[in-house]
């Protein structure tokens, strides 16, 4: 066992490092590019072939972004508030609904359970563009366009999070559920007292995935709302960059970094739980 997984560096780990180091560099390259790109002056932004590193870093892109946003009719704080409200609501509702669905599909017995899980898995195959029109018609028909619900409800349904949580809950021994049932515990008590505490890594992973989906989303603001006062920060950043034309490319680079940083920080702090979930969600 010590040869397979030594505590320190060993010569037999060299082939592993030769494989992992280039892979890590390849995976980190887009992140490094986003950071450097935001600090490039205008002449470096339009170089051909594109330059990966920045040679003369500048804060002009951020200065221009803040200067234009300060002149906006709707204050930036309003967009920040809208994004915070929508993000928190979506993350909480997604984790709650996905965990309840995962518990039902994993541990409860009822007719049609296999069919429902198959439908959930089939939903993973549809890209968002394929359901844009039905989603718009649904939101319009129930009368929630131009409301915060138009931002929240379309993203709450997350089949991939249901799948991950369900697969993780499959690892919880059925004997625990049976023992709790013998002791008189009902479904709600088992769900709240046993399943949720034992599946915290999966719930954290679901929260991260949900956060990433909603934080960078501009579809709901572009398609389901016309009122500027309830649109979100990603949409605002995107319109600022687009309205600037060629000069707006620097603002676009700065906006991309601003929107990317929360995703990066959240994943860094929660990566242990994500890896734990991925390692167990597909095991039987």
Secondary structure, DSSP 8 states (H G I E B T S, - for coil): -TTTS-SS--GGGHHHHHHHHHHHHHHHHHHHHHHHHHT--HHHHT-SS--SS-SS--SHHHHHHHHHHHT-SS-HHHHHHHHHHHHHHHHHHHHHHHHHHHHHHHH---TTHHHHHHHHHHHTT--GGGGHHHHHHHHHHTT-TTSHHHHHHHHH--HHHHHHHHHHHTTS-HHHHHHHHHTT--HHHHIIIIIHHHTHHHHHHHHHHHHHHHHT--HHHHHS---GGG--HHHHHHHHHHHTTTTHHHHHHHHHHHHHHHHHHHHHHHHHHHHHHHHHTT--
